[in-house]
Amino acid sequence: MDGQEPIMIFGRVTRSDGAPVPGAALTLCDLSGDQLDRAAADDGGHYQLVPPTGGTYLVICASSTHQPQASLVAVADRPLRHDVGLAGGGASLGGTVGVRHGSAPPGTNGDGSGVSGWGDVVLTLTDVRGTVVAVTRSGPDGTYRFADLTEGTYTLTAAAARLTPVAETVRVPAEGHVTHDVALATRTRLHGTVRSAGAGRPVAEALATLVSEDGHVVGSRVTGEDGSFRFDDVPHGVYTITASGYAPVASEIEIGPGHPSDVVLNLVPPAVDGAGGSPARPDAPRGDDGAMAGNGFPDGFAGGRHGHHLESDDATEPRTQSGERW
């Protein structure tokens, strides 16, 4: 009839706090399950569906960040308003990502204390099916935030250049805010030099060995002509470092931010008294003071504690006496 308003179903899609849910998908079906119309909520959460005639219909609303909802709607010969409120999706997740300092435990919930913020870290949130839900980057102060999350268990992954990636499990409630700090471990490069204790000169072809606190050998390096050695990508922790070439020496070091990045190990040449000593091998290298240095792989080790804390950013590339990089 002329002047009669068109039949339609319209309304607004919101979450529990009244905020709109833009992009929510609305589907109009008859009672047989056949799709009759489809629409997406605009930035204000508004939508509009047009049924072919009056009757009872099924309106389905779904969102990637909220739980879906279905409603039966009876339509007469005039427009009908039908607002949809979606549950869930009112939760948010945020915190600070960076390098941990002090004794605060991983995953500290609070204001970020215990973590020195690190900017431009990529944080990825995936659900239990492995689907990526959201991706963001930390700000200059290391803070990050995910909004409009549904209830569930997620995997939060943080990664950045010069940092070891970390993946942690986070539980998000139906509503509210969850604070979760993420601590990343820097990839420390340890540089060192082996020198003779007497003359203080570099010892070439000495063997430097790094041992973790639980007794596992992290690696071994043979020194260059300038007595230098290097270990790449060493996790923070307490280690014992040994050097052998004359009589072996050992020193305990702690690797992490805030301390000098170089370590010097001094080898003491063996005493020669002419009695009871084993004859020197003709192929054994000699130290700068003329004493036999051994073959770099002796049988014994002498231990000691030495507190060096090493930071990769402050390290200097070792070079040979000719200036070339070792």
Phi, psi and omega per residue, in radians:
M1 nan 2.616 -3.129
D2 -1.175 2.387 3.098
G3 1.424 -0.077 3.116
Q4 -1.328 2.370 3.137
E5 -1.190 2.511 3.133
P6 -1.193 2.596 3.077
I7 -1.312 2.247 3.107
M8 -2.792 2.826 2.999
I9 -2.052 2.187 -3.124
F10 -2.400 2.901 3.124
G11 2.907 -2.772 -3.053
R12 -2.403 2.434 3.108
V13 -1.794 2.143 -3.118
T14 -2.330 2.872 3.011
R15 -1.693 -3.055 -2.982
S16 -1.118 -0.476 -3.140
D17 -1.587 0.132 3.101
G18 1.575 -0.105 3.139
A19 -1.300 2.533 -3.126
P20 -1.188 2.772 3.062
V21 -2.063 1.454 -3.115
P22 -1.144 2.543 3.117
G23 1.468 -0.037 3.109
A24 -1.068 2.407 -3.103
A25 -1.659 2.233 3.123
L26 -2.052 2.294 -3.098
T27 -2.176 2.321 3.102
L28 -1.822 2.137 -3.135
C29 -2.230 2.670 2.979
D30 -1.469 3.116 -3.040
L31 -1.279 -0.100 3.042
S32 -1.576 -0.111 3.129
G33 1.638 0.042 3.120
D34 -1.362 2.374 3.136
Q35 -1.344 2.300 -3.126
L36 -1.941 -0.537 -3.136
D37 -2.805 2.811 -3.133
R38 -2.599 2.526 -3.126
A39 -2.650 2.864 3.081
A40 -2.156 2.400 3.120
A41 -1.160 2.457 3.133
D42 -1.424 -2.975 -3.083
D43 -1.070 -0.455 3.110
G44 -1.613 0.064 -3.133
G45 1.488 0.066 -3.093
H46 -1.402 2.561 3.121
Y47 -2.534 2.958 3.109
Q48 -2.677 2.273 3.088
L49 -2.172 2.516 -3.091
V50 -2.098 1.891 3.052
P51 -1.407 2.755 -3.115
P52 -1.225 -0.506 -3.124
T53 -2.822 3.087 3.097
G54 -1.162 2.740 -3.140
G55 2.624 -2.950 3.128
T56 -1.841 2.286 -3.046
Y57 -2.316 2.878 3.095
L58 -1.859 2.131 3.090
V59 -1.891 2.080 -3.117
I60 -1.935 2.244 3.117
C61 -2.105 2.255 -3.110
A62 -2.364 2.581 3.109
S63 -2.563 2.539 -3.136
S64 -1.202 -0.302 -3.097
T65 -1.936 0.058 -3.107
H66 -2.419 2.887 3.077
Q67 -1.345 2.419 -3.104
P68 -1.223 2.828 3.122
Q69 -2.500 2.474 3.090
A70 -2.209 2.430 -3.098
S71 -2.430 2.545 2.991
L72 -1.583 2.249 -3.077
V73 -2.209 2.207 3.100
A74 -1.683 2.159 -3.075
V75 -1.980 2.309 3.082
A76 -1.730 -2.341 -3.088
D77 -1.847 0.413 3.134
R78 -2.535 2.873 3.135
P79 -1.056 2.493 -3.120
L80 -2.152 2.265 3.087
R81 -1.565 2.291 3.131
H82 -2.460 1.763 3.108
D83 -1.475 2.542 -3.105
V84 -2.098 2.203 3.052
G85 -1.918 2.128 -3.102
L86 -1.708 2.399 3.106
A87 -1.550 2.740 -3.120
G88 1.297 -3.124 3.119
G89 1.317 0.033 3.115
G90 -1.638 0.065 -3.093
A91 -1.596 2.689 3.082
S92 -2.369 2.731 -3.114
L93 -2.317 2.312 3.136
G94 -2.829 3.064 3.140
G95 2.836 -2.678 -3.127
T96 -2.142 2.376 3.076
V97 -2.055 2.374 -3.115
G98 3.002 -2.672 -3.099
V99 -1.748 2.228 -3.101
R100 -1.294 2.496 3.037
H101 -2.340 2.764 -3.103
G102 1.313 -2.766 -3.058
S103 -1.901 0.244 -3.141
A104 -1.138 2.399 -3.102
P105 -1.289 2.762 3.105
P106 -1.050 2.624 3.098
G107 1.230 0.491 -3.114
T108 -0.996 2.278 3.042
N109 -1.704 2.088 -3.093
G110 2.931 -2.492 -3.038
D111 -1.741 0.292 3.119
G112 1.673 0.038 3.131
S113 -1.105 2.466 -3.112
G114 1.668 -0.131 3.141
V115 -2.259 2.187 3.032
S116 -1.475 2.019 -3.016
G117 -1.002 2.481 3.139
W118 -2.237 2.096 -3.090
G119 -1.409 2.778 3.042
D120 1.094 0.569 3.019
V121 -1.541 2.321 3.126
V122 -1.482 2.132 3.130
L123 -1.989 2.235 -3.091
T124 -2.114 2.311 3.137
L125 -1.972 2.129 3.129
T126 -2.143 2.598 3.126
D127 -1.516 -3.047 -3.047
V128 -1.197 -0.316 3.103
R129 -1.537 -0.058 -3.126
G130 1.540 0.112 3.120
T131 -1.394 2.317 3.116
V132 -1.262 2.089 -3.125
V133 -1.548 -0.744 -3.112
A134 -2.803 2.703 3.090
V135 -2.354 2.402 3.087
T136 -2.582 3.025 3.082
R137 -2.147 2.542 3.110
S138 -1.261 2.609 3.101
G139 -1.331 3.139 -3.133
P140 -0.997 -0.504 3.138
D141 -1.610 0.106 3.101
G142 1.533 0.009 -3.127
T143 -1.417 2.636 3.102
Y144 -2.503 2.873 -3.137
R145 -2.769 2.371 2.959
F146 -2.042 2.341 -3.128
A147 -2.067 2.899 3.070
D148 0.967 0.906 3.134
L149 -1.730 2.483 3.041
T150 -1.483 2.835 3.139
E151 -1.135 2.433 3.112
G152 2.748 -3.103 3.115
T153 -1.839 2.283 -3.078
Y154 -2.188 2.799 2.968
T155 -1.878 2.107 3.133
L156 -1.790 2.098 -3.121
T157 -2.018 2.342 3.115
A158 -2.191 2.341 -3.112
A159 -2.615 2.547 3.101
A160 -2.807 2.851 3.105
A161 -1.072 2.447 3.112
R162 1.176 0.212 3.079
L163 -2.194 2.545 3.080
T164 -1.396 2.205 -3.126
P165 -1.029 2.587 3.131
V166 -2.290 2.378 3.058
A167 -2.146 2.235 -3.107
E168 -2.337 2.650 3.112
T169 -1.594 2.325 -3.122
V170 -2.248 2.318 3.088
R171 -1.745 2.164 -3.105
V172 -1.957 2.214 3.125
P173 -1.344 -3.141 3.140
A174 -1.151 -0.641 3.137
E175 -2.530 2.826 3.116
G176 1.841 -3.116 -3.102
H177 -2.031 2.385 3.080
V178 -1.985 2.203 3.079
T179 -1.755 2.162 -3.109
H180 -2.450 1.947 3.106
D181 -1.506 2.524 -3.110
V182 -2.106 2.155 3.131
A183 -1.780 2.228 3.115
L184 -1.919 2.554 3.121
A185 -1.728 2.258 3.107
T186 -1.285 2.652 3.083
R187 -1.570 1.678 -3.033
T188 -1.441 2.373 3.019
R189 -1.829 2.072 -3.101
L190 -1.701 2.126 3.066
H191 -1.890 2.627 3.081
G192 -2.763 2.953 3.128
T193 -2.418 2.369 3.055
V194 -1.796 2.184 -3.119
R195 -2.242 2.718 3.055
S196 -1.317 2.434 -3.092
A197 -1.185 -0.565 -3.091
G198 -1.337 -1.041 -3.061
A199 -1.569 -0.307 -3.127
G200 1.271 0.332 -3.115
R201 -1.663 2.694 -3.133
P202 -1.062 2.532 3.099
V203 -1.945 1.963 3.114
A204 -1.417 2.684 3.064
E205 1.052 0.454 2.966
A206 -1.500 2.781 -3.097
L207 -1.859 2.055 3.076
A208 -1.801 2.231 -3.101
T209 -2.191 2.331 3.135
L210 -1.900 2.180 -3.082
V211 -2.123 2.296 -3.136
S212 -1.272 2.967 -3.072
E213 -1.115 -0.483 3.125
D214 -1.553 0.145 3.017
G215 1.648 0.073 3.133
H216 -1.518 2.418 3.118
V217 -1.358 2.047 3.118
V218 -1.313 -0.681 3.124
G219 3.025 2.939 3.105
S220 -2.327 2.550 3.129
R221 -2.366 2.485 3.033
V222 -1.667 2.262 -3.066
T223 -1.195 2.652 3.089
G224 -1.459 -2.977 -3.118
E225 -1.066 -0.502 3.131
D226 -1.617 0.200 3.114
G227 1.357 0.137 -3.039
S228 -1.558 2.697 3.027
F229 -2.539 2.892 -3.090
R230 -2.640 2.404 3.000
F231 -2.066 2.210 -3.141
D232 -1.687 2.618 3.010
D233 0.923 0.999 3.120
V234 -1.692 2.160 3.087
P235 -1.136 2.706 3.107
H236 -1.177 2.588 -3.141
G237 2.738 -3.051 3.127
V238 -1.759 2.270 -3.076
Y239 -2.297 2.820 2.942
T240 -1.967 2.216 3.121
I241 -1.990 2.312 -3.114
T242 -2.111 2.653 3.052
A243 -2.375 2.384 3.140
S244 -2.368 2.492 -3.117
G245 3.120 -0.882 2.816
Y246 -1.644 -2.353 2.947
A247 -1.234 2.374 -3.063
P248 -1.201 2.658 3.049
V249 -2.259 2.774 3.112
A250 -2.449 2.528 3.139
S251 -2.553 2.395 3.116
E252 -1.566 2.367 -3.137
I253 -2.298 2.711 3.021
E254 -2.020 2.236 -3.065
I255 -1.816 2.284 -3.138
G256 2.841 -3.128 -3.083
P257 -1.288 2.686 2.961
G258 1.773 0.042 -3.130
H259 -2.401 2.928 -3.139
P260 -0.997 2.695 -3.022
S261 -1.850 0.090 3.140
D262 -2.055 2.581 3.074
V263 -2.322 2.424 3.134
V264 -2.064 2.209 3.093
L265 -1.939 2.234 -3.098
N266 -1.832 2.142 3.113
L267 -1.656 2.344 3.137
V268 -1.725 2.107 3.131
P269 -1.156 2.560 -3.119
P270 -1.184 2.594 3.083
A271 -1.306 2.418 3.138
V272 -2.002 1.875 -3.120
D273 -1.926 -0.034 3.077
G274 1.387 0.046 -3.110
A275 -2.270 2.236 3.017
G276 1.280 -0.011 -3.104
G277 -1.451 2.656 3.085
S278 -1.314 2.500 3.122
P279 -1.116 2.480 -3.120
A280 -1.271 2.467 3.090
R281 -1.382 2.385 -3.093
P282 -1.155 -0.397 -3.110
D283 -1.645 0.057 -3.103
A284 -1.342 2.423 3.132
P285 -1.206 2.614 3.132
R286 -1.817 2.580 3.059
G287 -1.401 3.126 -3.095
D288 -1.206 -0.394 -3.141
D289 -1.660 0.163 3.053
G290 1.621 -0.107 -3.130
A291 -1.378 2.633 3.124
M292 -1.188 2.335 -3.068
A293 -1.657 -0.117 -3.068
G294 1.392 -3.035 -3.096
N295 -1.671 0.185 3.113
G296 1.471 -0.059 -3.133
F297 -2.330 1.131 -3.077
P298 -1.279 2.988 -3.089
D299 -1.512 -0.472 -3.011
G300 -1.975 2.823 3.089
F301 -2.333 2.506 3.023
A302 -1.939 2.423 -2.998
G303 -1.882 2.751 3.069
G304 -2.904 2.888 3.135
R305 -1.940 2.344 -3.098
H306 -2.551 2.039 -3.003
G307 -1.629 1.547 3.006
H308 -1.933 2.376 3.137
H309 -2.024 2.099 -2.894
L310 -1.926 2.432 -3.122
E311 -2.204 2.225 -3.043
S312 -1.150 -0.592 -3.057
D313 -1.168 -0.435 -3.095
D314 -1.652 -0.035 -3.018
A315 -1.291 2.624 3.111
T316 -1.952 2.321 3.134
E317 -1.071 2.229 3.089
P318 -1.207 2.540 3.141
R319 -2.315 2.738 3.092
T320 -1.375 3.070 -3.122
Q321 -1.148 -0.381 3.104
S322 -1.491 -0.049 3.108
G323 1.664 -0.039 -3.140
E324 -1.408 2.616 3.119
R325 -1.229 2.354 -3.117
W326 -1.502 nan nan
